[in-house]
Amino acid sequence: MKGGRRLILFGFFLASFIVSLCAGRYPIGLDGIARMLFSSLGLEGILGAPDQETLLIFWNIRLPRIIMSFAVGCGISIAGAVFQALFRNPLAAPDILGVTAGSCFGAAMAILFFTQVTLAVQTSAFVFGIAAVTLAYFLALSSWDRSAAVLVISGIVVSAFFQAGLSILMYIANPYDQLAQIVFWIMGSFHTASWSKVATTLPLIVLGSILLCVFSWRLNIMTQHEEDAMSLGINVLAWRIFYVVISTLIVAASVATVGTIAWVGLIMPHIARFLAGTDHRKLIPTTAFLGGTFLMLMDTLARSVLTAEIPISIVTSIIGAPFLGYLVMSRRYAGVESGLGN
């Protein structure tokens, strides 16, 4: 990616970060941010000490929420780029193997039966997300065909199974309490972000993202036909399992914490290809940075536009769906997607 584009991307991140710090139902101006910065450095006498309410909102609510939204956006976007490369499909999304459906089922079950257990929803959603992808993988192994297409079909089957289970749980849920909680969780939100959730989620996302960045160069080979990759000495099946496992852990950790995040993992890799090209050594970091910045900005809109918070998937869908339509209609789309292989 050229230096000018890097500068624009960094400027977009910086502007989004500042807006996210300041905006919200409790606005904190730039002067308030400056007061807290100087106060943390022991220089209260320069601008004066910030009030306790501002400190509480900034450190305990807004900052962990911003960190969480940026991290989740990075992780989901990277997973989307990896799956699009692995399956050589520009429409592949992070939930293609059933992780989102499994997580939604696990969260709904915890809301119905384990509401008194601390972190029950997050733990159950994570476990069932991993279980869904594991089931899809073993289902694919039972086939004589070891191609990526069979794994995708297995993911569709598993997703349908857990979607049916989710529908049953929603049917038996209390419509005045539990059903509303399930629906709101499925639509996604960062309103429960806290330092404890950052501590449990961030390590998995960061570690997985680093591993995918380090081994991103092999994705350039994985985008080719399996015969071509094998002729270059690549163990296609082993590396496919590696990428699927790491990506699944990232997505499961993200979805288990904040619920479903629509469109981000699908559209961010496409935007990154326009900026960085199809070389995954540049594409993966660019996708992560774009996805994190975009989701951070969308979460700011979700908590600032109305007095009641808007579920994050509604905001990302309103922005993401028309943009994907533009990409499909764009003449440049076919040229960029040719980098995914044939």
C-alpha positions as CSV (number, residue, x, y, z in Angstrom):
1,M,0.0,0.0,0.0
2,K,1.4,3.4,-1.0
3,G,2.4,6.0,1.6
4,G,-0.5,8.3,0.8
5,R,-3.0,5.6,1.4
6,R,-1.4,4.7,4.7
7,L,-1.6,8.3,5.8
8,I,-5.3,8.5,4.8
9,L,-6.0,5.2,6.7
10,F,-4.2,6.4,9.8
11,G,-6.0,9.7,9.6
12,F,-9.3,7.8,9.4
13,F,-8.4,5.8,12.5
14,L,-7.3,8.9,14.4
15,A,-10.4,10.8,13.6
16,S,-12.6,7.9,14.5
17,F,-10.8,7.3,17.7
18,I,-11.2,10.9,18.8
19,V,-14.8,11.0,17.8
20,S,-15.4,7.7,19.8
21,L,-13.8,9.2,22.9
22,C,-15.8,12.3,22.8
23,A,-19.2,11.3,21.5
24,G,-22.0,9.5,23.3
25,R,-25.1,10.2,25.4
26,Y,-22.7,11.7,27.9
27,P,-20.4,13.9,25.7
28,I,-16.8,14.4,26.7
29,G,-15.2,17.4,24.9
30,L,-11.6,17.6,23.8
31,D,-11.0,19.8,26.8
32,G,-12.3,17.0,29.1
33,I,-10.0,14.4,27.3
34,A,-7.1,16.8,27.8
35,R,-7.9,17.2,31.5
36,M,-7.9,13.5,32.0
37,L,-4.7,13.0,30.1
38,F,-2.9,15.7,32.1
39,S,-4.4,14.4,35.3
40,S,-3.1,10.9,34.6
41,L,0.3,12.4,34.2
42,G,0.1,14.3,37.5
43,L,-0.3,17.7,35.8
44,E,-3.8,18.7,37.1
45,G,-2.6,22.3,37.5
46,I,-2.4,23.0,33.8
47,L,-6.1,22.6,32.8
48,G,-7.7,21.6,36.1
49,A,-8.8,18.3,37.5
50,P,-11.7,16.5,35.7
51,D,-14.9,15.8,37.6
52,Q,-15.4,12.3,39.1
53,E,-18.4,11.5,36.9
54,T,-16.4,12.1,33.7
55,L,-13.6,10.0,35.0
56,L,-15.9,7.1,35.9
57,I,-17.6,7.2,32.5
58,F,-14.4,7.5,30.6
59,W,-12.3,4.8,32.3
60,N,-15.0,2.3,33.2
61,I,-17.4,2.5,30.3
62,R,-16.2,4.3,27.3
63,L,-12.5,3.3,27.0
64,P,-13.1,-0.5,27.4
65,R,-15.9,-0.3,25.0
66,I,-13.7,1.4,22.4
67,I,-10.9,-1.1,22.9
68,M,-13.4,-4.0,22.6
69,S,-15.0,-2.6,19.4
70,F,-11.7,-2.1,17.7
71,A,-10.4,-5.5,18.7
72,V,-13.6,-7.3,17.6
73,G,-13.6,-5.4,14.3
74,C,-10.0,-6.4,13.7
75,G,-10.6,-10.1,14.5
76,I,-13.8,-10.5,12.5
77,S,-12.3,-8.7,9.5
78,I,-9.2,-10.9,9.5
79,A,-11.3,-14.0,9.8
80,G,-13.4,-12.9,6.8
81,A,-10.2,-12.3,4.7
82,V,-8.8,-15.7,5.6
83,F,-12.0,-17.5,4.8
84,Q,-12.4,-15.7,1.4
85,A,-8.9,-16.9,0.6
86,L,-9.3,-20.4,1.8
87,F,-12.5,-21.1,0.0
88,R,-11.7,-18.8,-3.0
89,N,-15.0,-17.2,-2.6
90,P,-15.5,-13.4,-2.3
91,L,-18.8,-13.9,-0.5
92,A,-17.3,-16.1,2.3
93,A,-17.9,-14.6,5.7
94,P,-16.6,-15.5,9.2
95,D,-19.8,-17.4,10.1
96,I,-19.6,-19.7,7.0
97,L,-18.7,-22.8,9.1
98,G,-21.5,-22.3,11.7
99,V,-19.6,-20.5,14.5
100,T,-22.2,-17.7,14.7
101,A,-25.2,-20.0,14.7
102,G,-23.6,-22.2,17.4
103,S,-22.7,-19.2,19.5
104,C,-26.3,-17.8,19.3
105,F,-27.7,-21.2,20.3
106,G,-25.3,-21.3,23.3
107,A,-26.1,-17.8,24.4
108,A,-29.8,-18.4,24.2
109,M,-29.5,-21.6,26.2
110,A,-27.6,-19.8,28.9
111,I,-30.2,-17.0,29.0
112,L,-32.9,-19.5,29.5
113,F,-31.3,-21.9,32.0
114,F,-28.2,-20.3,33.5
115,T,-29.0,-16.7,34.1
116,Q,-27.6,-16.7,37.7
117,V,-24.2,-18.0,36.7
118,T,-21.5,-15.3,36.1
119,L,-20.3,-15.2,32.5
120,A,-22.6,-18.0,31.6
121,V,-23.8,-16.4,28.4
122,Q,-20.2,-15.6,27.2
123,T,-18.9,-19.1,28.1
124,S,-21.8,-21.0,26.6
125,A,-21.7,-19.0,23.4
126,F,-18.0,-19.6,23.0
127,V,-18.2,-23.3,23.7
128,F,-21.1,-23.9,21.3
129,G,-19.4,-21.8,18.6
130,I,-16.3,-24.0,18.8
131,A,-18.5,-27.1,18.9
132,A,-20.4,-26.0,15.8
133,V,-17.2,-25.7,13.7
134,T,-15.8,-28.9,15.1
135,L,-19.0,-30.7,14.1
136,A,-18.8,-29.2,10.6
137,Y,-15.2,-30.4,10.3
138,F,-15.9,-33.9,11.4
139,L,-19.0,-34.0,9.1
140,A,-16.7,-33.0,6.2
141,L,-14.2,-35.7,7.2
142,S,-16.9,-38.3,6.8
143,S,-17.0,-37.5,3.1
144,W,-14.7,-39.1,0.5
145,D,-14.2,-35.6,-0.9
146,R,-11.6,-33.5,1.0
147,S,-12.2,-30.3,-0.9
148,A,-13.0,-26.9,0.7
149,A,-16.5,-27.0,-0.9
150,V,-17.5,-30.0,1.2
151,L,-16.4,-28.1,4.4
152,V,-18.6,-25.2,3.4
153,I,-21.6,-27.4,2.8
154,S,-21.0,-29.0,6.2
155,G,-20.9,-25.6,7.7
156,I,-24.3,-24.8,6.1
157,V,-25.8,-28.0,7.5
158,V,-24.5,-27.3,11.0
159,S,-25.7,-23.7,10.8
160,A,-29.2,-24.9,9.9
161,F,-29.2,-27.4,12.7
162,F,-28.2,-24.8,15.4
163,Q,-30.6,-22.2,13.8
164,A,-33.4,-24.8,14.3
165,G,-32.3,-25.3,17.9
166,L,-32.3,-21.5,18.4
167,S,-35.8,-21.2,17.1
168,I,-37.0,-23.9,19.5
169,L,-35.4,-22.0,22.5
170,M,-37.0,-18.8,21.3
171,Y,-40.3,-20.5,21.0
172,I,-40.2,-21.8,24.6
173,A,-38.7,-18.6,26.1
174,N,-40.7,-16.2,28.3
175,P,-41.9,-13.6,25.7
176,Y,-41.8,-10.8,28.4
177,D,-38.2,-11.3,29.5
178,Q,-36.1,-14.1,28.1
179,L,-37.1,-13.7,24.5
180,A,-36.3,-10.0,24.5
181,Q,-32.9,-10.8,25.9
182,I,-32.2,-13.4,23.3
183,V,-33.2,-11.2,20.4
184,F,-31.2,-8.2,21.7
185,W,-28.1,-10.4,22.2
186,I,-28.4,-11.9,18.7
187,M,-28.5,-8.4,17.2
188,G,-25.2,-7.6,18.9
189,S,-24.2,-4.8,21.2
190,F,-21.1,-3.5,23.1
191,H,-23.1,-2.1,26.0
192,T,-21.8,-4.8,28.3
193,A,-18.2,-4.1,27.5
194,S,-16.0,-4.0,30.6
195,W,-12.4,-4.4,31.6
196,S,-13.1,-8.0,32.7
197,K,-14.5,-8.9,29.3
198,V,-11.6,-7.1,27.6
199,A,-9.2,-9.2,29.7
200,T,-10.9,-12.5,28.7
201,T,-11.5,-11.7,25.0
202,L,-8.6,-9.5,23.9
203,P,-5.8,-12.2,24.4
204,L,-7.5,-14.6,22.1
205,I,-8.1,-12.0,19.4
206,V,-4.7,-10.5,19.6
207,L,-2.8,-13.8,19.6
208,G,-4.9,-15.3,16.8
209,S,-4.5,-12.1,14.7
210,I,-0.8,-12.1,15.2
211,L,-0.6,-15.8,14.1
212,L,-2.7,-15.1,11.0
213,C,-0.5,-12.0,10.1
214,V,2.7,-14.0,10.6
215,F,1.6,-16.8,8.3
216,S,-0.4,-14.6,5.9
217,W,2.1,-15.3,3.1
218,R,0.9,-18.9,2.8
219,L,-2.6,-17.6,2.0
220,N,-1.2,-16.4,-1.3
221,I,-0.6,-20.0,-2.2
222,M,-3.8,-21.3,-0.7
223,T,-5.9,-19.1,-3.0
224,Q,-4.7,-21.3,-6.0
225,H,-6.2,-24.6,-6.9
226,E,-5.3,-27.4,-4.5
227,E,-3.3,-29.2,-7.1
228,D,-1.2,-26.1,-7.7
229,A,-0.6,-25.6,-4.0
230,M,0.3,-29.2,-3.4
231,S,2.8,-29.0,-6.3
232,L,4.6,-26.3,-4.4
233,G,5.0,-28.5,-1.4
234,I,2.1,-27.1,0.7
235,N,0.1,-29.5,2.9
236,V,-3.2,-28.0,2.0
237,L,-5.3,-29.9,4.5
238,A,-3.0,-29.2,7.4
239,W,-2.8,-25.5,6.7
240,R,-6.5,-25.3,6.0
241,I,-7.1,-26.7,9.5
242,F,-4.7,-24.3,11.0
243,Y,-6.4,-21.2,9.5
244,V,-9.9,-22.5,10.3
245,V,-9.0,-23.2,13.9
246,I,-7.3,-19.8,14.5
247,S,-10.1,-17.9,12.7
248,T,-12.8,-19.8,14.5
249,L,-11.3,-19.0,17.9
250,I,-11.2,-15.3,17.0
251,V,-14.8,-15.3,15.8
252,A,-16.1,-17.4,18.7
253,A,-14.4,-15.1,21.3
254,S,-15.8,-12.0,19.5
255,V,-19.4,-13.3,19.1
256,A,-19.5,-14.8,22.5
257,T,-18.7,-11.4,24.0
258,V,-20.8,-8.9,21.9
259,G,-23.2,-11.0,19.9
260,T,-23.6,-11.2,16.1
261,I,-21.7,-8.6,14.1
262,A,-23.2,-8.4,10.6
263,W,-21.3,-7.5,7.3
264,V,-18.0,-6.4,8.8
265,G,-16.1,-9.6,8.1
266,L,-17.6,-9.7,4.6
267,I,-17.0,-6.1,3.3
268,M,-13.8,-5.1,5.0
269,P,-11.5,-7.5,3.1
270,H,-12.9,-6.1,-0.2
271,I,-12.1,-2.5,0.8
272,A,-8.7,-3.6,1.9
273,R,-8.1,-5.2,-1.5
274,F,-8.7,-1.9,-3.2
275,L,-6.2,-0.2,-0.9
276,A,-3.5,-2.9,-0.5
277,G,-4.0,-5.3,-3.4
278,T,-4.3,-9.1,-3.2
279,D,-1.0,-9.9,-1.5
280,H,-2.1,-11.2,1.9
281,R,1.1,-10.1,3.6
282,K,-0.3,-6.5,3.2
283,L,-4.0,-7.4,2.9
284,I,-4.4,-9.0,6.3
285,P,-2.9,-6.1,8.4
286,T,-4.8,-3.6,6.3
287,T,-8.1,-5.5,6.7
288,A,-7.5,-5.7,10.5
289,F,-6.9,-1.9,10.8
290,L,-9.9,-1.1,8.6
291,G,-12.2,-3.5,10.3
292,G,-11.3,-2.3,13.8
293,T,-11.7,1.4,12.9
294,F,-14.9,0.8,11.0
295,L,-16.6,-1.1,13.9
296,M,-15.3,1.4,16.5
297,L,-17.0,4.2,14.4
298,M,-20.2,2.2,13.9
299,D,-20.4,1.5,17.7
300,T,-20.1,5.2,18.3
301,L,-23.1,5.8,16.0
302,A,-25.0,3.1,17.7
303,R,-24.7,4.6,21.1
304,S,-25.0,8.3,20.1
305,V,-27.7,8.7,17.4
306,L,-30.7,7.9,19.6
307,T,-31.4,8.1,23.3
308,A,-31.8,4.3,23.3
309,E,-28.8,2.3,22.0
310,I,-29.2,0.7,18.6
311,P,-28.0,-2.9,18.2
312,I,-24.7,-2.8,16.3
313,S,-25.8,-5.3,13.6
314,I,-28.5,-2.9,12.5
315,V,-26.0,-0.1,12.0
316,T,-23.4,-2.2,10.2
317,S,-26.1,-3.7,7.9
318,I,-27.5,-0.3,6.9
319,I,-23.9,0.8,6.0
320,G,-22.6,-2.6,4.8
321,A,-25.3,-3.9,2.5
322,P,-25.4,-0.9,0.1
323,F,-21.7,-0.8,0.0
324,L,-21.4,-4.4,-1.0
325,G,-24.0,-3.6,-3.7
326,Y,-21.7,-0.9,-4.9
327,L,-18.8,-3.2,-5.0
328,V,-20.7,-5.8,-7.0
329,M,-21.7,-3.2,-9.6
330,S,-18.3,-1.6,-9.7
331,R,-16.2,-2.4,-12.8
332,R,-13.1,-2.8,-10.6
333,Y,-14.8,-5.5,-8.5
334,A,-14.0,-8.4,-11.0
335,G,-10.4,-7.3,-11.4
336,V,-9.8,-7.2,-7.6
337,E,-11.5,-10.5,-7.0
338,S,-9.4,-12.3,-9.6
339,G,-6.7,-12.3,-6.8
340,L,-8.8,-14.9,-5.0
341,G,-8.0,-17.6,-7.5
342,N,-10.2,-19.4,-10.0
